Amino acid sequence: MTATPRTPLSRGRIAAAIVVAIAADAFSFVIGPFGLTFADEVIDVAVMGLETWLLGFHFLFLPTFVLEVIPLVDAFPTWTACVLAVVAIRKRASAARS
């Protein structure tokens, strides 16, 4: 039920997606308790766009984006977990097609 990415997953794209996710989660953890929610939402919109560009659209990005808006939940590494799950799902799907 996921859309097929337009570009194949390369090691570089996967690594970049993981770095972006870790950086976003670290940023959320650092500024989250200080009440800079607007900055956090701007970062989350940018991360959603970058991850979609790097990995292709996946439905798991939508609930992750919503979770990032909830206070205290955004302190958890939700983007990192989502990206790792999407990469695993896409690799499993491509292995099944081969």
Secondary structure, 3 states (H helix, E strand, C coil): CCCCCCCCCCHHHHHHHHHHHHHHHHHHHHHHHHCCHHHHHHHHHHHHHHHHHHHCCCCCHHHHHHHCCCCCHHHCCHHHHHHHHHHHHHHHHHHHHC
